[in-house]
Amino acid sequence: MQFDGLARACEGMRLAFAGHLVRPFSCSPPPLRDPDRPRAASARRRARRRRDARGFTLPELLAVVVLIGILAAAAAPSFVNGMRDRRVNRTAMEISGVYRLARYQAIGRGTAVLVRWTAATGDFQVREARVQGIVAGSLISQSCRSVANWMDPTQADPVTTLSTAGVELAAVELRDPTAPDGVVRADADVCFTPRGRTYVRYDTGGQFAPLLGALRVNVTNTGTGLLRSVFVPPNGVARLGL
């Protein structure tokens, strides 16, 4: 009897401890987390978030501004010189275009066309000789030598004018074909005939003579020394030197 009672007591203690250690299995899903409730984060994670969200400080911004200013100041002279060189290139191309326009218009219109260079004003003037009528239905084209005064509106009409005086730091000079480097001319008239011939004179009141060499117009950037030359050969097809 004593052993039976002791056995029952031990069995009761085992069941009592088993009830606390063994948990019943639940089939219900775990409760959902409230989305409005922030998750708990460790101190290290919060510090990392604050460090990642931090912007630039004032000394850092000042250092960047100073660096940009130094780079801009260093690049400004070369940028300005490049802009001026481009203006000189454009001016030389426009001068070449003026002589080409005059030649093509003389051939296309069937009358003489003049390009007058005046160093005092820095202008290239293009004028077209007027076609004369002899009888009704009959016209005669003018030649370079038959126009007495190219500035007379009754004898020649203006076509276009290219002014080089306003180009910054651009010095323009016209040189004749005289060897070895040509003589600088203050005035020069280049006349194109309908047959494609080219005449020249360096005195506005003188006589035209056939162009026997390449007339040259130099455009120089006085700031950088860049030189671009326009050549007008005897055939009249102006070209820009490389």
Buried (B, 14 or more C-beta within 10 A) or exposed (E): EEEEEEEEEEEEEEEEEEEEEEEEEEEEEEEEEEEEEEEEEEEEEEEEEEEEEEEEEEEEEEEEEEEEEEEEEEEEEEEEBEEBBEBBBBBBBBBBBBBBBBBBBBBEBBBBBBBBBBBEEBBBBBBBBBEEEEEEEEEEBBBBBEBEEBEEEEBBEEBBEBEBEEBEBBBBBBBBBEEEEBEEBEBBBBBBBBEEBBBBBBEEEEEBEEBEBBBBBBBBBEBBEBEBBBBBBBEBBBBBBE
